[in-house]
Amino acid sequence: MNAPAGRRRFRPTLGSSLATLLALTVLVGLGTWQMRRLDWKTALITRIEARIHSAPEPLPATVADPAAWDYRPATVTGTFLHDREQVLGPRTMAGPDGLARMGVHVLTPLQRADGGGIVLVERGWVPAERQDPASRAEGQVAGPVTVAGIARLPQGRSWMQPDNRPGDRFWFWYDLPAMAAAAGVGAVQPVILQAGPAPNPGGLPVGGRTVVQIKNDHLSYALTWYGLAATLIGVYIAFSLRRDPA
């Protein structure tokens, strides 16, 4: 018996089916990839949180596995080479009024007392008008010191950052070999030490500037791709429902 005239039936074409299958494979694949990235990022954040709240340990004289020290509390003893100071900028810090103040982070080589060579210490923030070390002489601590802070594996250049200015000892991003050459200290250790919040004489630099803000948007990305896949299925079904000829 013939179907009633005008009845809608699911009659997909070969071309639309193949195109939909291909697009659906891509969309589901992207969603699944984001779910795997979510698992990886969640484990990374958990590991960092566990590390950063652990008890500080002396930084070894030879850091054989730099990645294993990333975000770990560490201590190091030595003497600051203030005449080799460099800066990393621009960096902001909230003032007493809550407004962001522009400045830089002070980077100072530390000659280790244990024969471990030179480690670069990110001592903290200073306002732009106090970038000149002479304007904060009290903070140029002389003699042996023990610095406690967070060891970090330096991050390289992002795509929007400008070129560094080695001649001015001004850096927008970390380049340890170039920094060591600009400071005239030879090689430096493969991790830096970001000084903790202990106050410096005169109040500058302001330490404790380690930031742990790792974006974890992979779940929303995955839901977006899966949502697009579901939408595509709906469009395919609607496109394929055709009325029988009268």
Biotite code that builds the C-alpha atoms (Angstrom):
import biotite.structure as struc

atoms = struc.array([
    struc.Atom([0.000, 0.000, 0.000], chain_id="A", res_id=1, res_name="MET", atom_name="CA", element="C"),
    struc.Atom([1.403, 3.436, -0.913], chain_id="A", res_id=2, res_name="ASN", atom_name="CA", element="C"),
    struc.Atom([2.201, 5.900, 1.839], chain_id="A", res_id=3, res_name="ALA", atom_name="CA", element="C"),
    struc.Atom([-0.188, 8.859, 2.159], chain_id="A", res_id=4, res_name="PRO", atom_name="CA", element="C"),
    struc.Atom([0.761, 11.822, -0.015], chain_id="A", res_id=5, res_name="ALA", atom_name="CA", element="C"),
    struc.Atom([2.753, 14.481, 1.745], chain_id="A", res_id=6, res_name="GLY", atom_name="CA", element="C"),
    struc.Atom([4.092, 12.218, 4.491], chain_id="A", res_id=7, res_name="ARG", atom_name="CA", element="C"),
    struc.Atom([7.651, 13.070, 5.596], chain_id="A", res_id=8, res_name="ARG", atom_name="CA", element="C"),
    struc.Atom([10.130, 10.210, 5.338], chain_id="A", res_id=9, res_name="ARG", atom_name="CA", element="C"),
    struc.Atom([13.797, 9.950, 6.276], chain_id="A", res_id=10, res_name="PHE", atom_name="CA", element="C"),
    struc.Atom([15.525, 9.907, 2.879], chain_id="A", res_id=11, res_name="ARG", atom_name="CA", element="C"),
    struc.Atom([19.148, 11.084, 3.216], chain_id="A", res_id=12, res_name="PRO", atom_name="CA", element="C"),
    struc.Atom([21.355, 11.546, 0.188], chain_id="A", res_id=13, res_name="THR", atom_name="CA", element="C"),
    struc.Atom([24.712, 9.853, -0.144], chain_id="A", res_id=14, res_name="LEU", atom_name="CA", element="C"),
    struc.Atom([26.571, 13.168, -0.329], chain_id="A", res_id=15, res_name="GLY", atom_name="CA", element="C"),
    struc.Atom([24.973, 14.645, 2.781], chain_id="A", res_id=16, res_name="SER", atom_name="CA", element="C"),
    struc.Atom([25.520, 11.413, 4.699], chain_id="A", res_id=17, res_name="SER", atom_name="CA", element="C"),
    struc.Atom([29.215, 11.245, 3.868], chain_id="A", res_id=18, res_name="LEU", atom_name="CA", element="C"),
    struc.Atom([29.756, 14.945, 4.634], chain_id="A", res_id=19, res_name="ALA", atom_name="CA", element="C"),
    struc.Atom([27.903, 14.632, 7.939], chain_id="A", res_id=20, res_name="THR", atom_name="CA", element="C"),
    struc.Atom([29.821, 11.508, 8.914], chain_id="A", res_id=21, res_name="LEU", atom_name="CA", element="C"),
    struc.Atom([33.136, 13.222, 8.197], chain_id="A", res_id=22, res_name="LEU", atom_name="CA", element="C"),
    struc.Atom([32.226, 16.382, 10.134], chain_id="A", res_id=23, res_name="ALA", atom_name="CA", element="C"),
    struc.Atom([30.796, 14.340, 12.998], chain_id="A", res_id=24, res_name="LEU", atom_name="CA", element="C"),
    struc.Atom([33.998, 12.323, 13.261], chain_id="A", res_id=25, res_name="THR", atom_name="CA", element="C"),
    struc.Atom([36.027, 15.529, 13.489], chain_id="A", res_id=26, res_name="VAL", atom_name="CA", element="C"),
    struc.Atom([33.759, 17.154, 16.087], chain_id="A", res_id=27, res_name="LEU", atom_name="CA", element="C"),
    struc.Atom([33.554, 14.087, 18.332], chain_id="A", res_id=28, res_name="VAL", atom_name="CA", element="C"),
    struc.Atom([37.296, 13.603, 17.982], chain_id="A", res_id=29, res_name="GLY", atom_name="CA", element="C"),
    struc.Atom([37.949, 17.189, 19.093], chain_id="A", res_id=30, res_name="LEU", atom_name="CA", element="C"),
    struc.Atom([35.614, 16.777, 22.058], chain_id="A", res_id=31, res_name="GLY", atom_name="CA", element="C"),
    struc.Atom([37.314, 13.543, 23.109], chain_id="A", res_id=32, res_name="THR", atom_name="CA", element="C"),
    struc.Atom([40.736, 15.180, 22.765], chain_id="A", res_id=33, res_name="TRP", atom_name="CA", element="C"),
    struc.Atom([39.601, 18.000, 25.048], chain_id="A", res_id=34, res_name="GLN", atom_name="CA", element="C"),
    struc.Atom([38.383, 15.465, 27.624], chain_id="A", res_id=35, res_name="MET", atom_name="CA", element="C"),
    struc.Atom([41.825, 13.872, 27.601], chain_id="A", res_id=36, res_name="ARG", atom_name="CA", element="C"),
    struc.Atom([43.363, 17.324, 28.004], chain_id="A", res_id=37, res_name="ARG", atom_name="CA", element="C"),
    struc.Atom([41.000, 17.892, 30.931], chain_id="A", res_id=38, res_name="LEU", atom_name="CA", element="C"),
    struc.Atom([42.319, 14.771, 32.677], chain_id="A", res_id=39, res_name="ASP", atom_name="CA", element="C"),
    struc.Atom([45.909, 15.882, 32.041], chain_id="A", res_id=40, res_name="TRP", atom_name="CA", element="C"),
    struc.Atom([45.309, 19.467, 33.225], chain_id="A", res_id=41, res_name="LYS", atom_name="CA", element="C"),
    struc.Atom([43.442, 18.324, 36.353], chain_id="A", res_id=42, res_name="THR", atom_name="CA", element="C"),
    struc.Atom([46.320, 16.020, 37.282], chain_id="A", res_id=43, res_name="ALA", atom_name="CA", element="C"),
    struc.Atom([48.797, 18.855, 36.634], chain_id="A", res_id=44, res_name="LEU", atom_name="CA", element="C"),
    struc.Atom([46.914, 21.276, 38.901], chain_id="A", res_id=45, res_name="ILE", atom_name="CA", element="C"),
    struc.Atom([46.635, 18.640, 41.619], chain_id="A", res_id=46, res_name="THR", atom_name="CA", element="C"),
    struc.Atom([50.370, 17.981, 41.406], chain_id="A", res_id=47, res_name="ARG", atom_name="CA", element="C"),
    struc.Atom([51.221, 21.691, 41.570], chain_id="A", res_id=48, res_name="ILE", atom_name="CA", element="C"),
    struc.Atom([48.924, 22.241, 44.545], chain_id="A", res_id=49, res_name="GLU", atom_name="CA", element="C"),
    struc.Atom([50.583, 19.355, 46.362], chain_id="A", res_id=50, res_name="ALA", atom_name="CA", element="C"),
    struc.Atom([54.067, 20.658, 45.551], chain_id="A", res_id=51, res_name="ARG", atom_name="CA", element="C"),
    struc.Atom([53.542, 24.299, 46.413], chain_id="A", res_id=52, res_name="ILE", atom_name="CA", element="C"),
    struc.Atom([52.256, 23.479, 49.894], chain_id="A", res_id=53, res_name="HIS", atom_name="CA", element="C"),
    struc.Atom([55.023, 21.021, 50.718], chain_id="A", res_id=54, res_name="SER", atom_name="CA", element="C"),
    struc.Atom([57.856, 21.765, 53.134], chain_id="A", res_id=55, res_name="ALA", atom_name="CA", element="C"),
    struc.Atom([60.760, 23.725, 51.624], chain_id="A", res_id=56, res_name="PRO", atom_name="CA", element="C"),
    struc.Atom([63.913, 21.814, 50.741], chain_id="A", res_id=57, res_name="GLU", atom_name="CA", element="C"),
    struc.Atom([67.426, 23.034, 49.928], chain_id="A", res_id=58, res_name="PRO", atom_name="CA", element="C"),
    struc.Atom([67.893, 23.406, 46.192], chain_id="A", res_id=59, res_name="LEU", atom_name="CA", element="C"),
    struc.Atom([70.506, 20.822, 45.181], chain_id="A", res_id=60, res_name="PRO", atom_name="CA", element="C"),
    struc.Atom([73.864, 22.018, 43.915], chain_id="A", res_id=61, res_name="ALA", atom_name="CA", element="C"),
    struc.Atom([73.096, 20.269, 40.627], chain_id="A", res_id=62, res_name="THR", atom_name="CA", element="C"),
    struc.Atom([69.489, 20.326, 39.428], chain_id="A", res_id=63, res_name="VAL", atom_name="CA", element="C"),
    struc.Atom([69.455, 17.190, 37.305], chain_id="A", res_id=64, res_name="ALA", atom_name="CA", element="C"),
    struc.Atom([65.685, 17.230, 36.667], chain_id="A", res_id=65, res_name="ASP", atom_name="CA", element="C"),
    struc.Atom([64.472, 20.846, 36.462], chain_id="A", res_id=66, res_name="PRO", atom_name="CA", element="C"),
    struc.Atom([60.846, 19.893, 35.772], chain_id="A", res_id=67, res_name="ALA", atom_name="CA", element="C"),
    struc.Atom([60.721, 17.961, 39.044], chain_id="A", res_id=68, res_name="ALA", atom_name="CA", element="C"),
    struc.Atom([61.450, 21.210, 40.914], chain_id="A", res_id=69, res_name="TRP", atom_name="CA", element="C"),
    struc.Atom([58.841, 23.350, 39.207], chain_id="A", res_id=70, res_name="ASP", atom_name="CA", element="C"),
    struc.Atom([56.568, 24.958, 41.845], chain_id="A", res_id=71, res_name="TYR", atom_name="CA", element="C"),
    struc.Atom([58.455, 23.365, 44.747], chain_id="A", res_id=72, res_name="ARG", atom_name="CA", element="C"),
    struc.Atom([59.350, 25.402, 47.849], chain_id="A", res_id=73, res_name="PRO", atom_name="CA", element="C"),
    struc.Atom([63.127, 25.642, 48.086], chain_id="A", res_id=74, res_name="ALA", atom_name="CA", element="C"),
    struc.Atom([65.889, 27.447, 49.929], chain_id="A", res_id=75, res_name="THR", atom_name="CA", element="C"),
    struc.Atom([69.321, 28.501, 48.778], chain_id="A", res_id=76, res_name="VAL", atom_name="CA", element="C"),
    struc.Atom([72.204, 30.203, 50.585], chain_id="A", res_id=77, res_name="THR", atom_name="CA", element="C"),
    struc.Atom([74.731, 32.494, 49.000], chain_id="A", res_id=78, res_name="GLY", atom_name="CA", element="C"),
    struc.Atom([75.659, 36.074, 48.210], chain_id="A", res_id=79, res_name="THR", atom_name="CA", element="C"),
    struc.Atom([73.738, 38.379, 45.908], chain_id="A", res_id=80, res_name="PHE", atom_name="CA", element="C"),
    struc.Atom([75.640, 39.891, 42.988], chain_id="A", res_id=81, res_name="LEU", atom_name="CA", element="C"),
    struc.Atom([73.742, 43.169, 43.020], chain_id="A", res_id=82, res_name="HIS", atom_name="CA", element="C"),
    struc.Atom([75.947, 44.763, 40.385], chain_id="A", res_id=83, res_name="ASP", atom_name="CA", element="C"),
    struc.Atom([74.638, 42.126, 37.930], chain_id="A", res_id=84, res_name="ARG", atom_name="CA", element="C"),
    struc.Atom([70.976, 42.887, 38.640], chain_id="A", res_id=85, res_name="GLU", atom_name="CA", element="C"),
    struc.Atom([68.459, 42.720, 35.789], chain_id="A", res_id=86, res_name="GLN", atom_name="CA", element="C"),
    struc.Atom([64.722, 43.308, 35.563], chain_id="A", res_id=87, res_name="VAL", atom_name="CA", element="C"),
    struc.Atom([61.712, 41.506, 34.120], chain_id="A", res_id=88, res_name="LEU", atom_name="CA", element="C"),
    struc.Atom([58.795, 43.633, 33.063], chain_id="A", res_id=89, res_name="GLY", atom_name="CA", element="C"),
    struc.Atom([56.403, 45.140, 32.868], chain_id="A", res_id=90, res_name="PRO", atom_name="CA", element="C"),
    struc.Atom([54.788, 43.740, 36.005], chain_id="A", res_id=91, res_name="ARG", atom_name="CA", element="C"),
    struc.Atom([51.911, 45.118, 38.045], chain_id="A", res_id=92, res_name="THR", atom_name="CA", element="C"),
    struc.Atom([50.966, 44.970, 41.706], chain_id="A", res_id=93, res_name="MET", atom_name="CA", element="C"),
    struc.Atom([47.877, 46.266, 43.455], chain_id="A", res_id=94, res_name="ALA", atom_name="CA", element="C"),
    struc.Atom([48.519, 49.353, 45.587], chain_id="A", res_id=95, res_name="GLY", atom_name="CA", element="C"),
    struc.Atom([46.827, 50.247, 48.907], chain_id="A", res_id=96, res_name="PRO", atom_name="CA", element="C"),
    struc.Atom([43.962, 51.799, 46.926], chain_id="A", res_id=97, res_name="ASP", atom_name="CA", element="C"),
    struc.Atom([43.438, 48.563, 45.032], chain_id="A", res_id=98, res_name="GLY", atom_name="CA", element="C"),
    struc.Atom([44.613, 50.049, 41.750], chain_id="A", res_id=99, res_name="LEU", atom_name="CA", element="C"),
    struc.Atom([47.314, 48.297, 39.748], chain_id="A", res_id=100, res_name="ALA", atom_name="CA", element="C"),
    struc.Atom([50.720, 49.965, 39.861], chain_id="A", res_id=101, res_name="ARG", atom_name="CA", element="C"),
    struc.Atom([53.211, 49.454, 37.056], chain_id="A", res_id=102, res_name="MET", atom_name="CA", element="C"),
    struc.Atom([56.685, 48.180, 37.833], chain_id="A", res_id=103, res_name="GLY", atom_name="CA", element="C"),
    struc.Atom([59.208, 45.416, 37.238], chain_id="A", res_id=104, res_name="VAL", atom_name="CA", element="C"),
    struc.Atom([60.491, 42.292, 38.944], chain_id="A", res_id=105, res_name="HIS", atom_name="CA", element="C"),
    struc.Atom([64.096, 42.375, 40.104], chain_id="A", res_id=106, res_name="VAL", atom_name="CA", element="C"),
    struc.Atom([66.319, 39.484, 38.985], chain_id="A", res_id=107, res_name="LEU", atom_name="CA", element="C"),
    struc.Atom([69.574, 39.077, 40.884], chain_id="A", res_id=108, res_name="THR", atom_name="CA", element="C"),
    struc.Atom([72.216, 36.359, 40.460], chain_id="A", res_id=109, res_name="PRO", atom_name="CA", element="C"),
    struc.Atom([73.053, 34.587, 43.708], chain_id="A", res_id=110, res_name="LEU", atom_name="CA", element="C"),
    struc.Atom([76.510, 33.039, 44.091], chain_id="A", res_id=111, res_name="GLN", atom_name="CA", element="C"),
    struc.Atom([75.801, 29.871, 46.012], chain_id="A", res_id=112, res_name="ARG", atom_name="CA", element="C"),
    struc.Atom([77.793, 29.084, 49.116], chain_id="A", res_id=113, res_name="ALA", atom_name="CA", element="C"),
    struc.Atom([77.743, 25.317, 48.484], chain_id="A", res_id=114, res_name="ASP", atom_name="CA", element="C"),
    struc.Atom([79.655, 25.419, 45.227], chain_id="A", res_id=115, res_name="GLY", atom_name="CA", element="C"),
    struc.Atom([76.475, 25.077, 43.183], chain_id="A", res_id=116, res_name="GLY", atom_name="CA", element="C"),
    struc.Atom([77.347, 28.012, 40.956], chain_id="A", res_id=117, res_name="GLY", atom_name="CA", element="C"),
    struc.Atom([74.854, 30.759, 40.169], chain_id="A", res_id=118, res_name="ILE", atom_name="CA", element="C"),
    struc.Atom([71.093, 30.677, 40.596], chain_id="A", res_id=119, res_name="VAL", atom_name="CA", element="C"),
    struc.Atom([68.923, 33.525, 39.372], chain_id="A", res_id=120, res_name="LEU", atom_name="CA", element="C"),
    struc.Atom([66.616, 34.854, 42.087], chain_id="A", res_id=121, res_name="VAL", atom_name="CA", element="C"),
    struc.Atom([63.450, 36.729, 41.189], chain_id="A", res_id=122, res_name="GLU", atom_name="CA", element="C"),
    struc.Atom([63.463, 38.887, 44.298], chain_id="A", res_id=123, res_name="ARG", atom_name="CA", element="C"),
    struc.Atom([60.110, 40.588, 43.725], chain_id="A", res_id=124, res_name="GLY", atom_name="CA", element="C"),
    struc.Atom([58.343, 43.704, 42.514], chain_id="A", res_id=125, res_name="TRP", atom_name="CA", element="C"),
    struc.Atom([59.493, 47.313, 42.560], chain_id="A", res_id=126, res_name="VAL", atom_name="CA", element="C"),
    struc.Atom([57.581, 50.308, 41.159], chain_id="A", res_id=127, res_name="PRO", atom_name="CA", element="C"),
    struc.Atom([58.774, 51.728, 37.864], chain_id="A", res_id=128, res_name="ALA", atom_name="CA", element="C"),
    struc.Atom([60.128, 54.864, 39.528], chain_id="A", res_id=129, res_name="GLU", atom_name="CA", element="C"),
    struc.Atom([62.307, 52.725, 41.829], chain_id="A", res_id=130, res_name="ARG", atom_name="CA", element="C"),
    struc.Atom([63.822, 50.563, 39.119], chain_id="A", res_id=131, res_name="GLN", atom_name="CA", element="C"),
    struc.Atom([67.206, 52.216, 39.662], chain_id="A", res_id=132, res_name="ASP", atom_name="CA", element="C"),
    struc.Atom([68.974, 50.178, 42.400], chain_id="A", res_id=133, res_name="PRO", atom_name="CA", element="C"),
    struc.Atom([70.348, 53.418, 43.889], chain_id="A", res_id=134, res_name="ALA", atom_name="CA", element="C"),
    struc.Atom([66.781, 54.422, 44.816], chain_id="A", res_id=135, res_name="SER", atom_name="CA", element="C"),
    struc.Atom([66.394, 51.341, 47.042], chain_id="A", res_id=136, res_name="ARG", atom_name="CA", element="C"),
    struc.Atom([69.881, 50.825, 48.417], chain_id="A", res_id=137, res_name="ALA", atom_name="CA", element="C"),
    struc.Atom([68.554, 49.398, 51.702], chain_id="A", res_id=138, res_name="GLU", atom_name="CA", element="C"),
    struc.Atom([67.219, 46.383, 49.845], chain_id="A", res_id=139, res_name="GLY", atom_name="CA", element="C"),
    struc.Atom([70.608, 45.554, 48.314], chain_id="A", res_id=140, res_name="GLN", atom_name="CA", element="C"),
    struc.Atom([71.439, 43.101, 51.082], chain_id="A", res_id=141, res_name="VAL", atom_name="CA", element="C"),
    struc.Atom([75.163, 42.428, 51.461], chain_id="A", res_id=142, res_name="ALA", atom_name="CA", element="C"),
    struc.Atom([76.883, 39.268, 52.660], chain_id="A", res_id=143, res_name="GLY", atom_name="CA", element="C"),
    struc.Atom([75.579, 35.703, 52.940], chain_id="A", res_id=144, res_name="PRO", atom_name="CA", element="C"),
    struc.Atom([71.811, 35.294, 52.870], chain_id="A", res_id=145, res_name="VAL", atom_name="CA", element="C"),
    struc.Atom([69.390, 32.390, 52.798], chain_id="A", res_id=146, res_name="THR", atom_name="CA", element="C"),
    struc.Atom([66.520, 32.903, 50.377], chain_id="A", res_id=147, res_name="VAL", atom_name="CA", element="C"),
    struc.Atom([63.318, 30.910, 50.706], chain_id="A", res_id=148, res_name="ALA", atom_name="CA", element="C"),
    struc.Atom([60.867, 30.819, 47.842], chain_id="A", res_id=149, res_name="GLY", atom_name="CA", element="C"),
    struc.Atom([59.344, 28.789, 45.029], chain_id="A", res_id=150, res_name="ILE", atom_name="CA", element="C"),
    struc.Atom([61.512, 27.130, 42.379], chain_id="A", res_id=151, res_name="ALA", atom_name="CA", element="C"),
    struc.Atom([60.205, 27.643, 38.869], chain_id="A", res_id=152, res_name="ARG", atom_name="CA", element="C"),
    struc.Atom([61.010, 26.270, 35.477], chain_id="A", res_id=153, res_name="LEU", atom_name="CA", element="C"),
    struc.Atom([61.249, 29.476, 33.401], chain_id="A", res_id=154, res_name="PRO", atom_name="CA", element="C"),
    struc.Atom([58.619, 29.914, 30.731], chain_id="A", res_id=155, res_name="GLN", atom_name="CA", element="C"),
    struc.Atom([59.735, 30.964, 27.278], chain_id="A", res_id=156, res_name="GLY", atom_name="CA", element="C"),
    struc.Atom([58.369, 33.583, 24.957], chain_id="A", res_id=157, res_name="ARG", atom_name="CA", element="C"),
    struc.Atom([54.676, 33.784, 24.164], chain_id="A", res_id=158, res_name="SER", atom_name="CA", element="C"),
    struc.Atom([53.588, 34.865, 20.707], chain_id="A", res_id=159, res_name="TRP", atom_name="CA", element="C"),
    struc.Atom([52.603, 38.396, 21.749], chain_id="A", res_id=160, res_name="MET", atom_name="CA", element="C"),
    struc.Atom([55.737, 39.310, 23.681], chain_id="A", res_id=161, res_name="GLN", atom_name="CA", element="C"),
    struc.Atom([58.290, 41.728, 22.217], chain_id="A", res_id=162, res_name="PRO", atom_name="CA", element="C"),
    struc.Atom([62.004, 41.098, 21.878], chain_id="A", res_id=163, res_name="ASP", atom_name="CA", element="C"),
    struc.Atom([64.137, 41.227, 25.013], chain_id="A", res_id=164, res_name="ASN", atom_name="CA", element="C"),
    struc.Atom([66.616, 44.060, 25.509], chain_id="A", res_id=165, res_name="ARG", atom_name="CA", element="C"),
    struc.Atom([69.813, 42.367, 26.740], chain_id="A", res_id=166, res_name="PRO", atom_name="CA", element="C"),
    struc.Atom([71.840, 45.551, 26.372], chain_id="A", res_id=167, res_name="GLY", atom_name="CA", element="C"),
    struc.Atom([69.576, 47.270, 28.905], chain_id="A", res_id=168, res_name="ASP", atom_name="CA", element="C"),
    struc.Atom([69.298, 44.155, 31.083], chain_id="A", res_id=169, res_name="ARG", atom_name="CA", element="C"),
    struc.Atom([65.547, 44.414, 30.547], chain_id="A", res_id=170, res_name="PHE", atom_name="CA", element="C"),
    struc.Atom([63.610, 41.251, 29.806], chain_id="A", res_id=171, res_name="TRP", atom_name="CA", element="C"),
    struc.Atom([60.041, 40.597, 28.781], chain_id="A", res_id=172, res_name="PHE", atom_name="CA", element="C"),
    struc.Atom([60.420, 36.825, 29.023], chain_id="A", res_id=173, res_name="TRP", atom_name="CA", element="C"),
    struc.Atom([62.956, 34.381, 30.399], chain_id="A", res_id=174, res_name="TYR", atom_name="CA", element="C"),
    struc.Atom([65.973, 33.447, 28.303], chain_id="A", res_id=175, res_name="ASP", atom_name="CA", element="C"),
    struc.Atom([68.434, 32.030, 30.830], chain_id="A", res_id=176, res_name="LEU", atom_name="CA", element="C"),
    struc.Atom([71.485, 31.688, 28.548], chain_id="A", res_id=177, res_name="PRO", atom_name="CA", element="C"),
    struc.Atom([71.084, 35.258, 27.290], chain_id="A", res_id=178, res_name="ALA", atom_name="CA", element="C"),
    struc.Atom([70.454, 36.528, 30.820], chain_id="A", res_id=179, res_name="MET", atom_name="CA", element="C"),
    struc.Atom([73.594, 34.843, 32.095], chain_id="A", res_id=180, res_name="ALA", atom_name="CA", element="C"),
    struc.Atom([75.596, 36.340, 29.232], chain_id="A", res_id=181, res_name="ALA", atom_name="CA", element="C"),
    struc.Atom([74.164, 39.840, 29.834], chain_id="A", res_id=182, res_name="ALA", atom_name="CA", element="C"),
    struc.Atom([75.021, 39.597, 33.536], chain_id="A", res_id=183, res_name="ALA", atom_name="CA", element="C"),
    struc.Atom([78.478, 38.259, 32.792], chain_id="A", res_id=184, res_name="GLY", atom_name="CA", element="C"),
    struc.Atom([78.115, 35.294, 35.138], chain_id="A", res_id=185, res_name="VAL", atom_name="CA", element="C"),
    struc.Atom([78.561, 32.363, 32.773], chain_id="A", res_id=186, res_name="GLY", atom_name="CA", element="C"),
    struc.Atom([76.026, 29.583, 33.124], chain_id="A", res_id=187, res_name="ALA", atom_name="CA", element="C"),
    struc.Atom([73.151, 29.714, 35.602], chain_id="A", res_id=188, res_name="VAL", atom_name="CA", element="C"),
    struc.Atom([71.119, 26.876, 37.042], chain_id="A", res_id=189, res_name="GLN", atom_name="CA", element="C"),
    struc.Atom([68.142, 25.719, 34.937], chain_id="A", res_id=190, res_name="PRO", atom_name="CA", element="C"),
    struc.Atom([65.555, 26.848, 37.494], chain_id="A", res_id=191, res_name="VAL", atom_name="CA", element="C"),
    struc.Atom([64.943, 30.223, 39.056], chain_id="A", res_id=192, res_name="ILE", atom_name="CA", element="C"),
    struc.Atom([63.941, 30.910, 42.637], chain_id="A", res_id=193, res_name="LEU", atom_name="CA", element="C"),
    struc.Atom([61.013, 33.250, 43.142], chain_id="A", res_id=194, res_name="GLN", atom_name="CA", element="C"),
    struc.Atom([61.575, 34.766, 46.575], chain_id="A", res_id=195, res_name="ALA", atom_name="CA", element="C"),
    struc.Atom([58.872, 34.355, 49.186], chain_id="A", res_id=196, res_name="GLY", atom_name="CA", element="C"),
    struc.Atom([57.016, 37.109, 51.068], chain_id="A", res_id=197, res_name="PRO", atom_name="CA", element="C"),
    struc.Atom([59.705, 37.751, 53.711], chain_id="A", res_id=198, res_name="ALA", atom_name="CA", element="C"),
    struc.Atom([60.167, 41.566, 53.741], chain_id="A", res_id=199, res_name="PRO", atom_name="CA", element="C"),
    struc.Atom([63.377, 43.131, 52.484], chain_id="A", res_id=200, res_name="ASN", atom_name="CA", element="C"),
    struc.Atom([65.064, 46.073, 54.225], chain_id="A", res_id=201, res_name="PRO", atom_name="CA", element="C"),
    struc.Atom([63.417, 49.268, 53.064], chain_id="A", res_id=202, res_name="GLY", atom_name="CA", element="C"),
    struc.Atom([60.378, 47.316, 51.838], chain_id="A", res_id=203, res_name="GLY", atom_name="CA", element="C"),
    struc.Atom([61.673, 46.670, 48.319], chain_id="A", res_id=204, res_name="LEU", atom_name="CA", element="C"),
    struc.Atom([61.625, 44.437, 46.377], chain_id="A", res_id=205, res_name="PRO", atom_name="CA", element="C"),
    struc.Atom([58.238, 43.000, 47.385], chain_id="A", res_id=206, res_name="VAL", atom_name="CA", element="C"),
    struc.Atom([58.534, 39.220, 47.298], chain_id="A", res_id=207, res_name="GLY", atom_name="CA", element="C"),
    struc.Atom([55.903, 36.502, 47.272], chain_id="A", res_id=208, res_name="GLY", atom_name="CA", element="C"),
    struc.Atom([54.920, 37.183, 43.681], chain_id="A", res_id=209, res_name="ARG", atom_name="CA", element="C"),
    struc.Atom([54.534, 33.564, 42.559], chain_id="A", res_id=210, res_name="THR", atom_name="CA", element="C"),
    struc.Atom([51.232, 33.205, 40.730], chain_id="A", res_id=211, res_name="VAL", atom_name="CA", element="C"),
    struc.Atom([49.481, 29.881, 40.268], chain_id="A", res_id=212, res_name="VAL", atom_name="CA", element="C"),
    struc.Atom([46.749, 30.521, 37.733], chain_id="A", res_id=213, res_name="GLN", atom_name="CA", element="C"),
    struc.Atom([46.490, 27.611, 35.329], chain_id="A", res_id=214, res_name="ILE", atom_name="CA", element="C"),
    struc.Atom([43.461, 27.841, 33.080], chain_id="A", res_id=215, res_name="LYS", atom_name="CA", element="C"),
    struc.Atom([41.412, 24.697, 32.868], chain_id="A", res_id=216, res_name="ASN", atom_name="CA", element="C"),
    struc.Atom([38.710, 25.364, 30.279], chain_id="A", res_id=217, res_name="ASP", atom_name="CA", element="C"),
    struc.Atom([38.903, 21.972, 28.617], chain_id="A", res_id=218, res_name="HIS", atom_name="CA", element="C"),
    struc.Atom([35.509, 20.785, 29.881], chain_id="A", res_id=219, res_name="LEU", atom_name="CA", element="C"),
    struc.Atom([33.745, 23.792, 28.348], chain_id="A", res_id=220, res_name="SER", atom_name="CA", element="C"),
    struc.Atom([35.660, 23.251, 25.103], chain_id="A", res_id=221, res_name="TYR", atom_name="CA", element="C"),
    struc.Atom([34.676, 19.570, 25.071], chain_id="A", res_id=222, res_name="ALA", atom_name="CA", element="C"),
    struc.Atom([31.012, 20.397, 25.683], chain_id="A", res_id=223, res_name="LEU", atom_name="CA", element="C"),
    struc.Atom([31.167, 22.926, 22.846], chain_id="A", res_id=224, res_name="THR", atom_name="CA", element="C"),
    struc.Atom([32.473, 20.335, 20.378], chain_id="A", res_id=225, res_name="TRP", atom_name="CA", element="C"),
    struc.Atom([29.997, 17.696, 21.543], chain_id="A", res_id=226, res_name="TYR", atom_name="CA", element="C"),
    struc.Atom([27.199, 20.268, 21.348], chain_id="A", res_id=227, res_name="GLY", atom_name="CA", element="C"),
    struc.Atom([28.151, 21.110, 17.779], chain_id="A", res_id=228, res_name="LEU", atom_name="CA", element="C"),
    struc.Atom([28.132, 17.393, 16.979], chain_id="A", res_id=229, res_name="ALA", atom_name="CA", element="C"),
    struc.Atom([24.608, 17.037, 18.410], chain_id="A", res_id=230, res_name="ALA", atom_name="CA", element="C"),
    struc.Atom([23.464, 20.099, 16.456], chain_id="A", res_id=231, res_name="THR", atom_name="CA", element="C"),
    struc.Atom([24.923, 18.647, 13.281], chain_id="A", res_id=232, res_name="LEU", atom_name="CA", element="C"),
    struc.Atom([22.973, 15.425, 13.807], chain_id="A", res_id=233, res_name="ILE", atom_name="CA", element="C"),
    struc.Atom([19.785, 17.435, 14.244], chain_id="A", res_id=234, res_name="GLY", atom_name="CA", element="C"),
    struc.Atom([20.446, 19.435, 11.065], chain_id="A", res_id=235, res_name="VAL", atom_name="CA", element="C"),
    struc.Atom([21.211, 16.246, 9.140], chain_id="A", res_id=236, res_name="TYR", atom_name="CA", element="C"),
    struc.Atom([17.979, 14.598, 10.252], chain_id="A", res_id=237, res_name="ILE", atom_name="CA", element="C"),
    struc.Atom([15.913, 17.700, 9.433], chain_id="A", res_id=238, res_name="ALA", atom_name="CA", element="C"),
    struc.Atom([17.568, 18.015, 6.020], chain_id="A", res_id=239, res_name="PHE", atom_name="CA", element="C"),
    struc.Atom([16.949, 14.340, 5.282], chain_id="A", res_id=240, res_name="SER", atom_name="CA", element="C"),
    struc.Atom([13.233, 14.351, 6.123], chain_id="A", res_id=241, res_name="LEU", atom_name="CA", element="C"),
    struc.Atom([11.537, 14.728, 2.757], chain_id="A", res_id=242, res_name="ARG", atom_name="CA", element="C"),
    struc.Atom([7.885, 14.681, 1.825], chain_id="A", res_id=243, res_name="ARG", atom_name="CA", element="C"),
    struc.Atom([6.630, 12.000, -0.456], chain_id="A", res_id=244, res_name="ASP", atom_name="CA", element="C"),
    struc.Atom([5.406, 13.312, -3.782], chain_id="A", res_id=245, res_name="PRO", atom_name="CA", element="C"),
    struc.Atom([1.665, 13.823, -3.984], chain_id="A", res_id=246, res_name="ALA", atom_name="CA", element="C"),
])
